[in-house]
Amino acid sequence: MKNLKWLAIGTAACLLISFRATADVLYNNSVTPTGYALQLANGVEVGDEINLASSEYLTNFSFNFYSSGTYADVTLEILFQLNDGTPYNGYNTPGTVIYDSGPFSISSQNGDGGLSFDINDLSLNDTVPLNSNTPMPTDFTFSLIVSGLGDGDVFSVDLYNPPTVGGNYGDYWLDNGGSWELLTNSETGPIGFASLFQGSVTPAPEPAAISISLLSGAALLLALRRRRQ
C-alpha cells in the first residue's frame, strides 16, 4: 500500500515543479485547461491514449484531479497499457499492462489536487511494477480506476488540451463491463487528461525508496458520458 503525503501549493502550475531539472519532457498536457473534468464511477476503468514525443526511460509523471466527500475507504488504481487489444471500431483497445499500481488508499481534500510519481514509486511494491530498464512506448493508454466512493463522493480527472509536447486523440477509453468503448463529448471538444510525463535517454538508478506527493491543481466538475460520433 502506498503512503500519500498532502502538499498544499495552490495552483495547477505547481504540477510541473516536482520533476527533475535534467529530465526530458515526453508529454505535457498541463498548460491549457478546458474548464471541464471527467467524473469517474466506482470500479469503471477510464483511460487517455497518449503519444510521447520520444521513446525514453520514464523518470516522473503526474496528473491533476478533483475530489470531495468523506472518502472512508476509497482507493485509486493507475495503469499504463499498450494499445494492442481487440479493435473497437477500427481502433486498437488497451491490452498489455506495462504498469499497474494496484489499489492504494486516497483521502479526500474536498477540492483540487494532484498526484506526482517518480521512478521509485513506479518500480517498487506495485501489482505490475514498471520496468525501469525498458524505454516507454510512444503510444499507450494511461488509465484510472477509483473504488469505494460513497453517496456524495466525487473523484474526477481534470481535462486539458492540446498538449504542448506529445499528442493525444481527443477522446477517451472506457471499460464497460470488460469491453472497451471509445467515447467523446461535443460540449468539451477534444479530451485529454491533465498530465505530464518526463524521461531520460538513459535508465534511472535502481529504485530505493517510495515517495508520492499530493499537489494542488485546478479543476471544474462535469460528468461526461457520450459516445464518439
Phi and psi in degrees as GROMACS dihedral restraints (atoms count N, CA, C in turn):
[ dihedral_restraints ]
;  ai    aj    ak    al  type     phi  dphi    fc
    3     4     5     6     1   -80.4    20    10
    4     5     6     7     1   146.9    20    10
    6     7     8     9     1   -99.7    20    10
    7     8     9    10     1   125.1    20    10
    9    10    11    12     1  -106.7    20    10
   10    11    12    13     1   141.5    20    10
   12    13    14    15     1  -123.8    20    10
   13    14    15    16     1   126.2    20    10
   15    16    17    18     1   -78.5    20    10
   16    17    18    19     1   141.0    20    10
   18    19    20    21     1  -136.5    20    10
   19    20    21    22     1   108.5    20    10
   21    22    23    24     1   -81.4    20    10
   22    23    24    25     1   113.1    20    10
   24    25    26    27     1  -116.3    20    10
   25    26    27    28     1   -45.6    20    10
   27    28    29    30     1   121.0    20    10
   28    29    30    31     1   -28.2    20    10
   30    31    32    33     1  -138.8    20    10
   31    32    33    34     1   156.8    20    10
   33    34    35    36     1   -64.9    20    10
   34    35    36    37     1   -27.2    20    10
   36    37    38    39     1   -59.6    20    10
   37    38    39    40     1   -25.4    20    10
   39    40    41    42     1   -69.9    20    10
   40    41    42    43     1    -9.8    20    10
   42    43    44    45     1   -55.3    20    10
   43    44    45    46     1   -28.9    20    10
   45    46    47    48     1   -83.5    20    10
   46    47    48    49     1   -19.5    20    10
   48    49    50    51     1   -79.8    20    10
   49    50    51    52     1   -10.6    20    10
   51    52    53    54     1   -83.4    20    10
   52    53    54    55     1    -1.0    20    10
   54    55    56    57     1   -94.7    20    10
   55    56    57    58     1   151.3    20    10
   57    58    59    60     1   -66.1    20    10
   58    59    60    61     1   138.3    20    10
   60    61    62    63     1   -64.3    20    10
   61    62    63    64     1   -25.7    20    10
   63    64    65    66     1   -87.1    20    10
   64    65    66    67     1    -7.6    20    10
   66    67    68    69     1   -76.6    20    10
   67    68    69    70     1   150.9    20    10
   69    70    71    72     1   -88.3    20    10
   70    71    72    73     1   140.9    20    10
   72    73    74    75     1   -79.4    20    10
   73    74    75    76     1   118.0    20    10
   75    76    77    78     1   -96.3    20    10
   76    77    78    79     1   -30.4    20    10
   78    79    80    81     1  -156.9    20    10
   79    80    81    82     1   128.8    20    10
   81    82    83    84     1  -136.2    20    10
   82    83    84    85     1   103.1    20    10
   84    85    86    87     1  -120.9    20    10
   85    86    87    88     1    51.7    20    10
   87    88    89    90     1  -124.9    20    10
   88    89    90    91     1    20.0    20    10
   90    91    92    93     1  -106.7    20    10
   91    92    93    94     1   -42.2    20    10
   93    94    95    96     1  -116.9    20    10
   94    95    96    97     1    97.5    20    10
   96    97    98    99     1   -71.7    20    10
   97    98    99   100     1   144.2    20    10
   99   100   101   102     1   -89.5    20    10
  100   101   102   103     1   -13.5    20    10
  102   103   104   105     1    87.2    20    10
  103   104   105   106     1    10.8    20    10
  105   106   107   108     1  -129.1    20    10
  106   107   108   109     1   162.8    20    10
  108   109   110   111     1  -139.3    20    10
  109   110   111   112     1   154.6    20    10
  111   112   113   114     1  -101.9    20    10
  112   113   114   115     1   114.6    20    10
  114   115   116   117     1   -81.4    20    10
  115   116   117   118     1   129.8    20    10
  117   118   119   120     1   -93.7    20    10
  118   119   120   121     1   140.2    20    10
  120   121   122   123     1   -96.1    20    10
  121   122   123   124     1   156.8    20    10
  123   124   125   126     1   -54.4    20    10
  124   125   126   127     1   125.7    20    10
  126   127   128   129     1    72.1    20    10
  127   128   129   130     1     8.9    20    10
  129   130   131   132     1  -103.9    20    10
  130   131   132   133     1   121.2    20    10
  132   133   134   135     1   -81.6    20    10
  133   134   135   136     1   129.9    20    10
  135   136   137   138     1  -128.8    20    10
  136   137   138   139     1   133.2    20    10
  138   139   140   141     1  -136.1    20    10
  139   140   141   142     1   153.6    20    10
  141   142   143   144     1  -115.8    20    10
  142   143   144   145     1   115.8    20    10
  144   145   146   147     1   -82.2    20    10
  145   146   147   148     1   124.1    20    10
  147   148   149   150     1  -126.0    20    10
  148   149   150   151     1   161.6    20    10
  150   151   152   153     1  -119.3    20    10
  151   152   153   154     1   116.7    20    10
  153   154   155   156     1   -74.5    20    10
  154   155   156   157     1   152.8    20    10
  156   157   158   159     1   -68.4    20    10
  157   158   159   160     1   -28.0    20    10
  159   160   161   162     1  -157.7    20    10
  160   161   162   163     1   160.0    20    10
  162   163   164   165     1   -89.8    20    10
  163   164   165   166     1   105.9    20    10
  165   166   167   168     1  -134.0    20    10
  166   167   168   169     1   175.6    20    10
  168   169   170   171     1   -79.6    20    10
  169   170   171   172     1   124.9    20    10
  171   172   173   174     1   -68.6    20    10
  172   173   174   175     1   133.0    20    10
  174   175   176   177     1  -112.1    20    10
  175   176   177   178     1   -34.4    20    10
  177   178   179   180     1  -154.4    20    10
  178   179   180   181     1   151.6    20    10
  180   181   182   183     1  -153.9    20    10
  181   182   183   184     1   156.6    20    10
  183   184   185   186     1  -149.8    20    10
  184   185   186   187     1   164.5    20    10
  186   187   188   189     1  -151.5    20    10
  187   188   189   190     1   158.8    20    10
  189   190   191   192     1  -103.5    20    10
  190   191   192   193     1   150.4    20    10
  192   193   194   195     1  -150.9    20    10
  193   194   195   196     1   172.6    20    10
  195   196   197   198     1  -125.3    20    10
  196   197   198   199     1   138.4    20    10
  198   199   200   201     1  -142.9    20    10
  199   200   201   202     1   152.4    20    10
  201   202   203   204     1  -160.5    20    10
  202   203   204   205     1   158.6    20    10
  204   205   206   207     1   120.2    20    10
  205   206   207   208     1  -169.6    20    10
  207   208   209   210     1   -84.4    20    10
  208   209   210   211     1   -35.4    20    10
  210   211   212   213     1    53.5    20    10
  211   212   213   214     1    51.6    20    10
  213   214   215   216     1   -68.1    20    10
  214   215   216   217     1   -43.4    20    10
  216   217   218   219     1  -137.6    20    10
  217   218   219   220     1    42.5    20    10
  219   220   221   222     1   -87.8    20    10
  220   221   222   223     1   134.8    20    10
  222   223   224   225     1  -123.7    20    10
  223   224   225   226     1   155.4    20    10
  225   226   227   228     1  -125.5    20    10
  226   227   228   229     1   142.7    20    10
  228   229   230   231     1  -128.8    20    10
  229   230   231   232     1   135.3    20    10
  231   232   233   234     1  -119.7    20    10
  232   233   234   235     1   132.5    20    10
  234   235   236   237     1  -132.4    20    10
  235   236   237   238     1   147.8    20    10
  237   238   239   240     1  -116.3    20    10
  238   239   240   241     1   129.8    20    10
  240   241   242   243     1  -135.1    20    10
  241   242   243   244     1   139.7    20    10
  243   244   245   246     1   -68.6    20    10
  244   245   246   247     1   146.6    20    10
  246   247   248   249     1   -91.6    20    10
  247   248   249   250     1    74.9    20    10
  249   250   251   252     1  -128.2    20    10
  250   251   252   253     1    19.7    20    10
  252   253   254   255     1   -86.1    20    10
  253   254   255   256     1  -177.7    20    10
  255   256   257   258     1   -58.7    20    10
  256   257   258   259     1   129.0    20    10
  258   259   260   261     1   -61.7    20    10
  259   260   261   262     1   144.4    20    10
  261   262   263   264     1  -118.6    20    10
  262   263   264   265     1   115.7    20    10
  264   265   266   267     1    50.9    20    10
  265   266   267   268     1    37.9    20    10
  267   268   269   270     1    88.7    20    10
  268   269   270   271     1    -1.3    20    10
  270   271   272   273     1  -111.5    20    10
  271   272   273   274     1   129.4    20    10
  273   274   275   276     1   -65.1    20    10
  274   275   276   277     1   129.1    20    10
  276   277   278   279     1   -82.3    20    10
  277   278   279   280     1   164.4    20    10
  279   280   281   282     1   -58.2    20    10
  280   281   282   283     1   141.2    20    10
  282   283   284   285     1  -140.9    20    10
  283   284   285   286     1   -93.6    20    10
  285   286   287   288     1   -64.2    20    10
  286   287   288   289     1   125.6    20    10
  288   289   290   291     1   -85.5    20    10
  289   290   291   292     1   122.6    20    10
  291   292   293   294     1  -105.8    20    10
  292   293   294   295     1   -11.9    20    10
  294   295   296   297     1  -154.5    20    10
  295   296   297   298     1   135.2    20    10
  297   298   299   300     1  -143.9    20    10
  298   299   300   301     1   113.1    20    10
  300   301   302   303     1   -66.2    20    10
  301   302   303   304     1   -23.5    20    10
  303   304   305   306     1    73.1    20    10
  304   305   306   307     1   161.5    20    10
  306   307   308   309     1   -66.9    20    10
  307   308   309   310     1   133.8    20    10
  309   310   311   312     1  -134.6    20    10
  310   311   312   313     1   150.1    20    10
  312   313   314   315     1   -71.4    20    10
  313   314   315   316     1   140.9    20    10
  315   316   317   318     1  -129.9    20    10
  316   317   318   319     1   154.4    20    10
  318   319   320   321     1  -119.1    20    10
  319   320   321   322     1   148.7    20    10
  321   322   323   324     1   -74.9    20    10
  322   323   324   325     1   136.8    20    10
  324   325   326   327     1  -107.5    20    10
  325   326   327   328     1     6.6    20    10
  327   328   329   330     1    51.5    20    10
  328   329   330   331     1    52.0    20    10
  330   331   332   333     1   166.4    20    10
  331   332   333   334     1  -153.3    20    10
  333   334   335   336     1   -84.4    20    10
  334   335   336   337     1   147.8    20    10
  336   337   338   339     1  -165.0    20    10
  337   338   339   340     1  -166.6    20    10
  339   340   341   342     1  -169.3    20    10
  340   341   342   343     1   167.3    20    10
  342   343   344   345     1  -125.8    20    10
  343   344   345   346     1   136.7    20    10
  345   346   347   348     1  -123.3    20    10
  346   347   348   349     1   132.7    20    10
  348   349   350   351     1  -125.6    20    10
  349   350   351   352     1   143.0    20    10
  351   352   353   354     1  -112.2    20    10
  352   353   354   355     1  -178.1    20    10
  354   355   356   357     1   -63.7    20    10
  355   356   357   358     1   -28.4    20    10
  357   358   359   360     1   -63.5    20    10
  358   359   360   361     1   -42.9    20    10
  360   361   362   363     1   -62.1    20    10
  361   362   363   364     1   -33.9    20    10
  363   364   365   366     1   -86.2    20    10
  364   365   366   367     1   -17.4    20    10
  366   367   368   369     1  -111.7    20    10
  367   368   369   370     1    -1.7    20    10
  369   370   371   372     1  -126.7    20    10
  370   371   372   373     1   139.6    20    10
  372   373   374   375     1    57.9    20    10
  373   374   375   376     1    35.3    20    10
  375   376   377   378     1  -114.3    20    10
  376   377   378   379     1   162.8    20    10
  378   379   380   381     1   -60.7    20    10
  379   380   381   382     1   -46.7    20    10
  381   382   383   384     1  -129.6    20    10
  382   383   384   385     1    95.0    20    10
  384   385   386   387     1   -64.1    20    10
  385   386   387   388     1   148.5    20    10
  387   388   389   390     1   -72.4    20    10
  388   389   390   391     1   134.7    20    10
  390   391   392   393     1   -77.1    20    10
  391   392   393   394     1   104.6    20    10
  393   394   395   396     1   -71.3    20    10
  394   395   396   397     1    -8.8    20    10
  396   397   398   399     1  -100.6    20    10
  397   398   399   400     1    10.4    20    10
  399   400   401   402     1  -122.3    20    10
  400   401   402   403     1   126.6    20    10
  402   403   404   405     1   -60.9    20    10
  403   404   405   406     1   149.7    20    10
  405   406   407   408     1   -69.7    20    10
  406   407   408   409     1   144.3    20    10
  408   409   410   411     1   -67.6    20    10
  409   410   411   412     1   153.3    20    10
  411   412   413   414     1   -77.4    20    10
  412   413   414   415     1   -20.7    20    10
  414   415   416   417     1  -125.0    20    10
  415   416   417   418     1   121.6    20    10
  417   418   419   420     1  -161.6    20    10
  418   419   420   421     1   169.4    20    10
  420   421   422   423     1  -109.7    20    10
  421   422   423   424     1   128.2    20    10
  423   424   425   426     1   -98.2    20    10
  424   425   426   427     1   116.6    20    10
  426   427   428   429     1  -129.9    20    10
  427   428   429   430     1   161.1    20    10
  429   430   431   432     1  -132.7    20    10
  430   431   432   433     1   145.3    20    10
  432   433   434   435     1  -132.8    20    10
  433   434   435   436     1   122.3    20    10
  435   436   437   438     1  -110.4    20    10
  436   437   438   439     1   140.2    20    10
  438   439   440   441     1  -137.9    20    10
  439   440   441   442     1   153.9    20    10
  441   442   443   444     1    89.7    20    10
  442   443   444   445     1     8.6    20    10
  444   445   446   447     1   -66.5    20    10
  445   446   447   448     1   134.1    20    10
  447   448   449   450     1   -97.8    20    10
  448   449   450   451     1  -179.1    20    10
  450   451   452   453     1   -58.6    20    10
  451   452   453   454     1   126.5    20    10
  453   454   455   456     1    88.4    20    10
  454   455   456   457     1   -11.0    20    10
  456   457   458   459     1   -77.2    20    10
  457   458   459   460     1   144.6    20    10
  459   460   461   462     1  -135.7    20    10
  460   461   462   463     1   134.7    20    10
  462   463   464   465     1  -136.1    20    10
  463   464   465   466     1   122.6    20    10
  465   466   467   468     1  -139.4    20    10
  466   467   468   469     1   151.8    20    10
  468   469   470   471     1  -102.0    20    10
  469   470   471   472     1   134.7    20    10
  471   472   473   474     1   -65.6    20    10
  472   473   474   475     1   144.9    20    10
  474   475   476   477     1  -109.3    20    10
  475   476   477   478     1   121.5    20    10
  477   478   479   480     1  -122.6    20    10
  478   479   480   481     1   159.6    20    10
  480   481   482   483     1   175.9    20    10
  481   482   483   484     1   144.4    20    10
  483   484   485   486     1   -87.2    20    10
  484   485   486   487     1   162.5    20    10
  486   487   488   489     1   -66.0    20    10
  487   488   489   490     1   148.9    20    10
  489   490   491   492     1   -91.1    20    10
  490   491   492   493     1   -20.3    20    10
  492   493   494   495     1  -135.6    20    10
  493   494   495   496     1   133.8    20    10
  495   496   497   498     1    77.9    20    10
  496   497   498   499     1  -166.8    20    10
  498   499   500   501     1  -153.8    20    10
  499   500   501   502     1   167.8    20    10
  501   502   503   504     1  -141.9    20    10
  502   503   504   505     1  -178.1    20    10
  504   505   506   507     1  -105.2    20    10
  505   506   507   508     1    -0.7    20    10
  507   508   509   510     1    78.0    20    10
  508   509   510   511     1     9.2    20    10
  510   511   512   513     1  -136.2    20    10
  511   512   513   514     1  -174.7    20    10
  513   514   515   516     1  -146.0    20    10
  514   515   516   517     1   153.9    20    10
  516   517   518   519     1   -92.8    20    10
  517   518   519   520     1   141.4    20    10
  519   520   521   522     1  -134.2    20    10
  520   521   522   523     1   126.6    20    10
  522   523   524   525     1   -86.8    20    10
  523   524   525   526     1   104.0    20    10
  525   526   527   528     1   -97.4    20    10
  526   527   528   529     1    85.7    20    10
  528   529   530   531     1    65.6    20    10
  529   530   531   532     1    37.0    20    10
  531   532   533   534     1    98.0    20    10
  532   533   534   535     1    -5.0    20    10
  534   535   536   537     1  -120.9    20    10
  535   536   537   538     1   125.3    20    10
  537   538   539   540     1   -77.1    20    10
  538   539   540   541     1   138.9    20    10
  540   541   542   543     1  -125.2    20    10
  541   542   543   544     1   149.3    20    10
  543   544   545   546     1  -105.9    20    10
  544   545   546   547     1   120.3    20    10
  546   547   548   549     1  -124.3    20    10
  547   548   549   550     1   159.2    20    10
  549   550   551   552     1  -151.9    20    10
  550   551   552   553     1  -179.0    20    10
  552   553   554   555     1  -146.4    20    10
  553   554   555   556     1   125.3    20    10
  555   556   557   558     1   -69.9    20    10
  556   557   558   559     1   -22.2    20    10
  558   559   560   561     1   -72.5    20    10
  559   560   561   562     1   -35.4    20    10
  561   562   563   564     1   -90.1    20    10
  562   563   564   565     1   -19.9    20    10
  564   565   566   567     1    77.1    20    10
  565   566   567   568     1  -158.2    20    10
  567   568   569   570     1   -56.8    20    10
  568   569   570   571     1   139.8    20    10
  570   571   572   573     1  -111.0    20    10
  571   572   573   574     1   134.4    20    10
  573   574   575   576     1  -153.7    20    10
  574   575   576   577     1   136.3    20    10
  576   577   578   579     1   -65.8    20    10
  577   578   579   580     1   139.0    20    10
  579   580   581   582     1   -70.0    20    10
  580   581   582   583     1   104.6    20    10
  582   583   584   585     1  -153.3    20    10
  583   584   585   586     1   161.9    20    10
  585   586   587   588     1  -144.9    20    10
  586   587   588   589     1   129.7    20    10
  588   589   590   591     1  -119.8    20    10
  589   590   591   592     1   136.3    20    10
  591   592   593   594     1  -128.9    20    10
  592   593   594   595     1   155.5    20    10
  594   595   596   597     1  -153.2    20    10
  595   596   597   598     1  -174.2    20    10
  597   598   599   600     1  -142.0    20    10
  598   599   600   601     1   151.5    20    10
  600   601   602   603     1   -75.3    20    10
  601   602   603   604     1   -12.3    20    10
  603   604   605   606     1  -120.4    20    10
  604   605   606   607     1   151.1    20    10
  606   607   608   609     1   -62.4    20    10
  607   608   609   610     1   148.0    20    10
  609   610   611   612     1   -72.7    20    10
  610   611   612   613     1   157.9    20    10
  612   613   614   615     1   -58.3    20    10
  613   614   615   616     1   158.6    20    10
  615   616   617   618     1   -57.7    20    10
  616   617   618   619     1   134.8    20    10
  618   619   620   621     1   -61.3    20    10
  619   620   621   622     1   145.7    20    10
  621   622   623   624     1  -131.3    20    10
  622   623   624   625     1   -19.7    20    10
  624   625   626   627     1  -151.6    20    10
  625   626   627   628     1   158.5    20    10
  627   628   629   630     1  -104.9    20    10
  628   629   630   631     1   133.7    20    10
  630   631   632   633     1  -154.5    20    10
  631   632   633   634     1   122.4    20    10
  633   634   635   636     1  -124.0    20    10
  634   635   636   637     1   130.6    20    10
  636   637   638   639     1  -110.9    20    10
  637   638   639   640     1   139.2    20    10
  639   640   641   642     1   -95.1    20    10
  640   641   642   643     1   126.8    20    10
  642   643   644   645     1  -115.9    20    10
  643   644   645   646     1   150.4    20    10
  645   646   647   648     1   -76.4    20    10
  646   647   648   649     1   146.7    20    10
  648   649   650   651     1  -140.1    20    10
  649   650   651   652     1  -158.0    20    10
  651   652   653   654     1  -140.6    20    10
  652   653   654   655     1   136.8    20    10
  654   655   656   657     1  -160.5    20    10
  655   656   657   658     1   154.0    20    10
  657   658   659   660     1  -118.0    20    10
  658   659   660   661     1   160.2    20    10
  660   661   662   663     1  -110.5    20    10
  661   662   663   664     1   127.7    20    10
  663   664   665   666     1  -153.5    20    10
  664   665   666   667     1   127.9    20    10
  666   667   668   669     1   -82.0    20    10
  667   668   669   670     1   127.5    20    10
  669   670   671   672     1  -113.2    20    10
  670   671   672   673     1   129.9    20    10
  672   673   674   675     1  -156.4    20    10
  673   674   675   676     1    71.0    20    10
  675   676   677   678     1  -135.4    20    10
  676   677   678   679     1   137.7    20    10
  678   679   680   681     1   -69.1    20    10
  679   680   681   682     1   150.8    20    10
  681   682   683   684     1   -65.2    20    10
  682   683   684   685     1   136.4    20    10
